[in-house]
Amino acid sequence: QAQLVESGGGLVQAGGSLRLSCAAAGSIFSINAMGWYRQAPGKQRELVATITSGGMINYLDSVKGRFTISRDNAKNTVYLEMNSLKPEDTAVYYCNMKTSRFGYWGQGTQVTVSS
């Protein structure tokens, strides 16, 4: 059964950096879009960044210039490099991958930024 395995979350001070990784395990073919979402306590899940198979990238306005999304198609892996982290970036981060037929979610990884 296909699943997404995330890693890289943790606790960091404001201004610090973290790198999240998400690898597809099992049989997931022809992945179109890969992305990262986040959900803070008491808030709705929001899109942080997406990257298509053609390399088109979209970012949440508040992370532009600080976060960088990238993907390794050979490894079915998506990354999120997060720099200049702020306390308001604190959330559970979820990766997402979409094929033409299905969507997959990771289990979530906690990112906590202390002030």
N, C-alpha and C positions, 0 to 999 in steps of 0.2 A: 504494500500500500504506500502510495506516495505521501511524503510529508516534508515540511520545511523545518530545518534545524537552525536556530539562531544562536549567536554567541556574541560576546563583546560588551555587554552592558556592565554597569557598575556605578560606583560613587566617585564623583570627581568634584573638585572645587571650581567655582566660577572662573571662567577664562581658560579652563583646561580642555582636553581633547579626549575623545573616545572614537573607536572604530567598531562598527557593528558589521557582522557577517551573517549571511543567510544562505544555506546550501540546500538544494533540493535533493532529497534522498528517495530512492525508488524510481518508478517509471513516470517521469513527466517529460513529454515531448513537445517540441515546437512551442516553447514559451514565448509569448509575445511581450507583454509588459511585466516589468518587475518594479516593485515599489516598497516604500516604507510609510507606515502610518504610526500615529501615536495617540495615546489616550491618557489624559491626566485625570486624577480623582475628581469626580463630579462633573466631568466634561465629556462631550462627544468625541468619538474617534475622528481624527483629522488626517488628511493626506499631508505627508511631509515632502516626499519626493518620488518621482517615477521616472523610469527610463524604458523606452521601447526597444524592440529588437533592432530597429533602425538607428538607434542612438539619440532619439529625441528625448529631451529631459525637461522636467517641470518641477519647480520647487514652490513650497509654501513661502509666501512673501517674507515672513519673519525669519526664515533660515537662509535666505539668499545671501551669498557671499561668505557664509560660515560653514555650510554643509555641502558635501560633494557625494553624489551617488555615482556608482559605477557598477559594471557587471562583467562577469567572465562567462561567456556563453559555453565554452568548452567544459566548464565545471558546473554549469547551472547554478551560479552563485551571484548574489548581489551584495554590494557593500554600501555602507554609509559612513563616510568620514565626517566627524562632527568636531569643529574647532570653535574656539571662543564661546564655549558653552555658558549659558545663563540659567539661573534658577528656574525661569519659566520654561525651560526645555525639559524639566523633570516630568517623566511620564513612562508608561510602558510602551515600548516600541515594538511594532509588529511588522514583519515582512509579508509581502503578498506577491504571488505570481499568477499570471493569467495565461491560459491557452485559449484556443478558439472555442473550447467547449467547457472548460472548468476553471475555477479559481481556487487558490490554495492559500492558507494562512499559516504563519508560524505561531509558536506557542507564546510569544511575547518575551521581551527582555527588559528588565527595569533599568532605567537611566535616572540617576539622582544627582542633581547639581546643587551643591551647597554654596551658600553666599558667604 
